[in-house]
Amino acid sequence: MERTITIALVGNPNCGKTSLFNALTGMNQKVSNFPGTTVEKKMGETTIAPGVKLKIIDLPGTYSLYPKSADELVTYDILRNKSQASFPDLVIFIADASNLKRNLLLFTQVCDLGVPAILALNMIDVAERRGIKYDIPELTSALGVPVLPINARKRTGIIQLKQLLLNNQPTFSADFIDLTHIEPELLSELGKFTNKRNHYAALQYAINAADLLSEKSKRITEIFQKYNFNSRKFQEEEIFSRYHVIEKAVNKARVQTTHKLKASLTKKIDAVLTHRFFGLLIFLTLMFLIFQAVFSWSKYPMDWVENIFGWIGSYVKNTLPEGVLNDLLTEGILAGLSGVIVFLPQIIVLFLFIAILEDIGYMARVGFIMDRIMRPFGMNGKSIVPLISGMACAVPSIMASRSIENRKERLITILVIPLMSCSARLPVYTLLISMFIPDTATWGPFNVHGLVLMLMYVIGFVAALLSAWVFKQFIKSVQKNHFLMELPGYKVPLASNILTTLYEKAGAFVYGAGKIIVAVSVILWVMASTGPKEKMEAVGVKYQSQIAKMSDVQLNEALINGLSLKQDADLLEASYAGQFGKFIEPAIRPLGFDWKIGIALLTSLAAREVFVGTMSTIYSVSGTDDNLDSIRDAMKHETNLQTGKPAYSLATVFSLLIFYAFALQCMSTVAIVKKETGSAKWALIQFIYLTLLAYGSSFLVYQLLS
């Protein structure tokens, strides 16, 4: 019979939990939400012996079991509640060996909850370079739990850790805190009320419940008042008491210490990268180079993907018999998918750079650099991480804002995150930018595509700051603002970590967007291929009568001049999709948009990237000629029948760019904002203000440029 051991990875932020998780699980991992929350959890599985499987949960990093933010609360809830399914059989506590005393504060709290633990002493090489070395058997004896030195990034000690997990029987360490000075009656009453047999677990739960869990806070407060118990004073005493025990254990186990260390390389680098002026300049330069690479590096892979889909489409069209199924596959599903998948190389390049910067340890520095810039706008340095993550996707970025302790700053950050240009906008930007700027256009050594793309991201960031400033004036809070962020040591990026991140992100994009695009493409193809019977028949009669009057020579000439394409265009306009587009056209005409764009605006409410798939489907159904091998070419050759001029003028393209830079064309974001804020009010406010901002800005741009 197979045995499954549930393991929780616990530790401070930046202690190497993710590296250990990747080392243990490889690609066999998935991301989901903790029950009842929107905080993401990573889960993975690995087999360490025949019939023995590890189920590993990577818990959010925290400094203490007195949570100050929502993600820290998740870690606490998992460890305190033995009745829930995700409660671990064993905890692997990952500690930074170069800063062991600070890490052990949380470790001793976890042990005092009565959770069996193994201490994985990570970054042992960094500690040794700083002149710090530990006697592992002595440390094991002092702490009362198995201690194992590892280097998660280099995979050192992983085999020994698996062997220890296989052989280790759950054991509990001795108590690290003395509660004999607390009135026994208080501990007994709290134990009965909270259903905690462990006195420390009962007391800690009561303190957290008084602060965080409103349904029990009143009764617990009454118990505290009854025994004149000051929870704040107890927490202070607890910290001093624990550090006293930790100090003795660490000093006893440390066998070598270099007392006078020269300024580390990290400090020298930080002197430049976190400089008030040069730090910001370096950050902007990095962003500039990233956007250059997004276009330059992905050009050839995009061409390959486009050619592959073109070959598949031609093969399907020529192999299957003519009919509804053939048209559905080639004009609906394949056209919609190819319009988005072709931009996957650009998204991978963007994720690649973000993953590298994060693995190096640079992203934490960005938070430090940006703190003084963010504060006047009602946010702090911790806001920049969710904002930059918003360049990938707004949904997990909004979840990431849970690390911001101040409610007002967190709410403002959530409200402006959608203004950061996410990867879903990248296909839209790329399509529209490439329509009016040639691929060969350069400005000195730089690609003009990359310059305009960076401009779109800058516009989004500036709009986010200005919107945040407005919200700052209206959202009130009595909670004090403070900013505390640990700067991790610099590390050489690990290829396995980068590849795992790219695999996750690319897979999520293709799978998440693919489901929506296929569904939308099928629905849109049906709507674009069918319509009111009398209207569709009228178009058929119109062209049949014209053809009947032509000689063979005239008919051939008419076909050469695009008669069949005109017929397909009229059929599309008469279809249900066309009728809907015509219905909303008066509202969007001041923005320079026609009814075809109107259809795409509606369908892209499901996800922004659906805009490209929708336009691909529309132009495929409307009879795009074979020599127009891409959606970009089809849109370039589109003509406004009323004016005879190109339908996508410079004014229209810029208007569309600005609209998609600001509009909240993503219902997943609306749903997550409602859940994160606990109110539909803020989700509605966000949707309305972004829609008005997008419409007004797009209107101004079109009117000024046309």
Residue pairs with C-beta under 8 A, 6 or more apart in sequence:
1 51
2 51
2 52
2 53
3 51
3 52
3 53
4 53
4 54
4 55
5 52
5 53
5 54
5 55
5 89
5 90
5 165
6 55
6 57
6 86
6 87
6 88
6 89
6 90
7 54
7 55
7 56
7 57
7 88
7 89
7 90
7 91
7 92
7 165
8 56
8 57
8 59
8 78
8 79
8 88
8 90
8 91
8 92
9 17
9 20
9 21
9 56
9 57
9 58
9 59
9 91
9 92
9 94
10 17
10 59
10 75
10 79
10 91
10 92
10 93
10 94
10 106
10 110
10 117
11 17
11 61
11 93
11 94
11 95
11 103
11 106
12 61
12 62
12 63
12 95
12 96
12 102
12 103
12 106
12 486
13 61
13 62
13 63
13 486
13 488
14 61
14 96
14 361
14 364
14 486
14 488
15 61
15 94
15 95
15 96
15 103
15 122
15 123
16 94
16 96
16 122
16 123
16 152
16 153
17 58
17 59
17 61
17 94
18 42
18 58
18 497
19 122
19 152
19 153
19 494
19 497
20 92
20 94
20 120
20 122
20 150
20 152
20 158
21 29
21 42
21 44
21 56
21 58
22 29
22 496
22 497
22 500
23 152
23 155
23 158
23 496
24 44
24 46
24 54
24 56
24 158
24 161
24 162
25 44
25 45
25 46
25 56
26 44
26 46
26 496
26 500
27 500
27 503
28 44
28 45
28 46
29 42
29 43
29 44
29 45
29 500
29 504
30 42
30 43
30 44
31 40
31 41
31 42
31 43
31 504
31 508
32 40
32 41
32 43
33 39
33 40
33 41
34 40
34 41
34 74
34 78
34 86
35 84
35 86
37 70
37 74
38 398
38 399
38 672
38 675
38 676
39 60
39 70
39 71
39 74
39 399
39 402
40 396
40 399
41 57
41 58
41 59
41 74
42 57
42 58
43 55
43 56
43 57
43 58
44 55
44 56
44 58
45 53
45 54
45 55
45 56
46 53
46 54
46 56
46 162
47 53
47 54
48 54
48 162
48 163
48 165
48 166
49 166
52 166
54 162
54 165
57 78
57 86
57 88
59 74
59 75
59 78
59 79
60 71
60 72
60 74
60 75
61 75
62 71
62 72
62 75
62 76
62 106
63 72
63 102
63 105
63 106
64 72
64 105
64 106
64 109
65 75
65 76
65 79
65 80
65 106
65 109
65 110
65 113
65 204
65 208
66 204
66 207
66 208
66 211
66 235
67 73
67 75
67 76
67 208
67 212
68 405
69 402
69 403
69 404
69 405
70 402
71 402
71 403
73 212
76 208
78 84
78 86
78 87
78 88
79 87
79 88
79 91
79 110
79 113
79 115
80 113
80 201
80 204
80 205
81 87
88 115
89 116
89 170
90 116
90 117
90 118
90 165
90 168
90 170
91 110
91 115
91 116
91 117
91 118
92 117
92 118
92 120
92 161
92 165
93 106
93 107
93 110
93 117
93 118
93 119
93 120
94 120
94 122
94 152
95 103
95 104
95 107
95 119
95 120
95 121
95 122
96 102
96 103
96 122
96 123
96 126
97 121
97 122
97 123
97 124
97 126
97 127
97 132
97 134
97 149
98 123
98 126
98 127
98 130
98 132
98 489
100 121
100 127
100 134
100 250
101 243
101 246
101 247
101 250
104 143
104 242
104 246
104 249
104 250
105 239
105 242
105 243
105 246
107 117
107 119
107 143
108 176
108 177
108 242
108 245
108 246
109 204
109 242
110 117
111 117
111 143
111 144
111 145
111 172
111 173
111 176
112 175
112 176
112 177
112 198
112 200
112 201
113 198
113 200
113 201
113 204
114 172
114 198
114 201
115 172
116 170
116 171
116 172
117 145
117 173
118 145
118 146
118 147
118 148
118 161
118 164
118 165
118 168
119 139
119 143
119 145
119 146
119 147
119 148
120 148
120 150
120 152
120 157
120 161
121 134
121 136
121 139
121 147
121 148
121 149
121 150
122 150
122 151
122 152
123 151
123 489
124 149
124 150
124 151
125 151
125 154
126 489
127 133
127 134
130 258
130 261
130 264
131 256
131 257
131 258
131 261
132 254
132 256
132 257
132 258
133 254
133 255
133 256
134 149
134 253
134 254
134 255
135 253
135 254
135 255
136 147
136 148
136 149
136 253
138 252
138 253
139 147
139 249
139 250
139 253
140 146
140 147
142 248
142 249
142 252
142 253
143 173
143 249
144 173
144 174
145 171
145 173
146 164
146 168
148 157
148 160
148 161
148 164
149 157
150 156
150 157
150 158
150 160
150 161
151 157
152 158
153 491
153 494
153 497
175 200
176 242
176 245
177 200
177 238
177 241
177 242
177 245
178 241
179 187
179 199
179 200
179 203
182 199
182 203
182 229
182 234
183 227
183 229
185 227
186 223
186 227
186 229
187 199
187 202
187 203
189 223
190 196
190 202
190 203
190 205
190 206
190 220
190 223
191 197
191 199
191 202
193 206
193 219
193 220
193 223
194 202
194 205
194 206
194 209
194 216
196 202
196 205
203 234
206 220
206 223
206 224
206 231
207 231
207 234
207 235
209 216
209 217
209 220
210 216
210 217
210 220
210 221
210 224
210 231
211 217
223 229
224 230
224 231
265 490
266 489
266 490
269 490
270 365
270 487
272 278
272 279
272 282
273 279
273 282
273 362
273 365
273 369
274 365
274 368
274 369
274 487
276 372
279 365
279 369
280 369
280 373
283 366
283 369
286 357
287 454
287 457
288 450
288 454
290 350
290 353
291 450
291 451
291 453
291 454
291 457
292 446
292 447
292 450
292 451
293 349
293 353
293 450
294 346
294 349
294 350
294 426
294 450
294 453
295 346
295 430
295 447
295 449
295 450
295 453
296 447
296 450
297 345
297 349
298 345
298 346
298 348
298 349
299 439
301 345
302 342
302 343
302 345
302 346
305 338
305 341
305 342
305 344
305 345
306 338
306 342
306 629
306 630
309 334
309 337
309 338
309 341
309 342
310 338
310 629
312 334
313 330
313 334
313 335
313 338
316 326
316 329
316 330
316 334
317 326
317 330
320 326
320 329
327 525
327 529
328 522
328 525
330 620
331 525
331 529
331 617
331 620
331 621
332 521
332 522
332 524
332 525
332 617
332 620
332 621
333 518
333 521
333 522
333 525
335 521
335 613
335 616
335 617
335 620
336 517
336 518
336 520
336 521
336 524
336 613
336 614
336 616
336 617
337 514
337 517
337 518
337 521
337 613
338 616
339 427
339 517
339 612
339 613
339 614
339 615
339 616
339 617
339 631
340 427
340 513
340 514
340 517
340 609
340 610
340 612
340 613
341 510
341 514
342 427
343 426
343 427
343 430
343 609
343 612
344 506
344 509
344 510
346 426
346 427
346 430
347 423
347 426
347 505
347 506
347 509
348 502
348 505
348 506
350 391
350 392
350 423
350 426
351 392
351 423
351 501
351 502
351 505
351 506
352 498
352 502
354 363
354 388
354 389
354 391
354 392
355 493
355 497
355 498
355 501
355 502
355 505
356 493
356 498
357 363
359 491
359 493
359 494
359 497
359 498
360 490
360 491
360 492
360 493
361 487
361 488
361 489
361 490
361 491
362 490
363 385
363 388
364 485
364 486
364 487
364 488
365 487
366 384
366 385
366 388
367 381
367 382
367 384
367 385
367 485
368 381
368 485
368 487
369 381
370 381
370 384
371 380
371 381
371 384
371 483
371 485
374 380
374 381
374 383
374 384
374 465
375 481
376 469
377 412
377 465
377 466
377 468
377 469
377 472
378 408
378 409
378 412
378 468
378 469
378 471
378 472
378 475
379 409
379 412
379 413
379 468
380 404
380 406
380 409
380 481
380 483
381 483
381 485
382 403
382 404
382 409
382 483
382 485
383 401
383 404
383 409
383 412
383 413
385 400
385 403
386 397
386 398
386 400
386 401
386 404
386 413
386 417
387 397
387 413
387 416
387 417
387 420
387 461
387 464
388 420
389 396
389 397
389 400
390 397
390 417
390 418
390 420
390 421
390 422
391 420
391 421
391 422
391 423
391 457
392 422
392 423
392 505
393 422
393 423
393 424
393 508
394 417
394 418
394 420
394 422
394 666
394 669
394 672
395 668
395 669
395 672
397 417
397 420
398 414
398 417
398 669
398 672
398 673
398 676
399 672
399 676
401 410
401 413
401 414
401 417
401 676
402 410
402 676
404 410
404 413
405 482
406 477
406 479
406 480
406 481
406 482
407 477
407 479
408 472
408 475
408 476
408 477
408 479
409 481
411 471
411 475
411 677
411 682
412 468
412 471
412 472
412 475
413 468
414 673
414 676
414 677
414 682
414 686
415 467
415 468
415 471
415 673
415 682
415 685
415 686
416 463
416 464
416 465
416 467
416 468
416 471
417 464
418 664
418 666
418 669
418 686
418 690
419 460
419 461
419 463
419 464
419 467
419 661
419 662
419 690
420 457
420 460
420 461
420 464
421 429
421 456
421 457
421 460
421 661
422 608
423 509
424 513
424 607
424 608
424 609
424 666
425 456
425 608
425 609
425 660
425 661
426 609
427 609
427 611
427 612
428 608
428 609
428 611
428 612
428 656
428 657
428 660
429 453
429 456
429 657
429 660
430 449
430 453
431 612
431 615
431 631
431 632
431 635
432 653
432 656
432 657
433 449
433 452
433 453
433 657
434 449
434 632
435 632
435 635
435 636
435 648
435 653
436 650
436 653
437 448
437 449
437 452
439 449
441 447
441 448
441 449
442 448
443 451
456 657
456 661
459 658
459 661
460 661
460 662
463 661
463 662
463 693
467 689
467 693
512 607
513 607
513 609
513 610
516 606
516 607
516 610
517 607
517 609
517 610
517 613
520 603
520 606
520 610
520 613
520 614
521 613
521 614
521 617
524 577
524 599
524 603
524 614
524 617
524 618
525 617
525 621
527 575
527 576
527 577
527 580
528 572
528 575
528 576
528 577
528 578
528 617
528 618
528 621
528 622
529 575
529 621
530 536
530 575
530 576
531 571
531 574
531 575
531 576
531 578
531 579
532 574
532 576
532 579
535 574
535 579
536 571
536 574
536 575
538 574
539 567
539 570
539 571
539 574
540 571
542 570
543 563
543 567
543 570
546 558
546 563
547 555
547 558
547 563
550 558
562 625
564 623
565 622
565 623
565 625
567 623
568 621
568 622
568 623
569 622
569 623
572 578
572 618
572 621
572 622
573 582
573 595
577 599
577 618
578 595
578 599
580 598
580 599
580 602
581 594
581 595
581 596
581 598
581 599
582 595
584 595
584 598
584 601
584 602
585 593
585 594
585 595
585 598
588 597
588 598
588 601
590 699
590 702
590 703
591 655
591 659
591 695
591 698
591 699
591 702
592 649
592 651
592 652
592 655
592 656
592 698
592 702
592 706
593 601
593 652
593 655
593 656
594 640
594 647
596 615
596 618
597 656
599 614
599 618
600 610
600 611
600 614
600 615
600 618
601 611
601 659
601 665
603 610
603 611
603 614
604 610
604 611
604 614
604 665
605 665
605 666
605 667
606 666
606 667
607 665
607 666
607 668
608 660
608 665
608 666
611 660
611 665
612 631
615 631
615 635
616 631
619 631
619 634
619 635
619 638
624 634
628 634
628 637
635 647
635 648
636 646
636 648
638 646
638 647
638 648
639 645
639 646
639 647
640 646
640 647
649 706
650 705
651 701
651 702
651 704
651 705
651 706
652 702
652 706
654 701
654 702
654 705
655 698
655 699
655 701
655 702
655 705
656 698
658 694
658 697
658 698
658 701
659 694
659 695
659 697
659 698
660 694
661 694
662 690
662 693
662 694
662 697
662 698
663 690
663 691
663 694
663 695
664 670
664 686
664 687
664 690
664 691
664 694
670 683
670 686
670 687
671 683
673 682
673 683
673 686
674 680
674 682
674 683
677 683
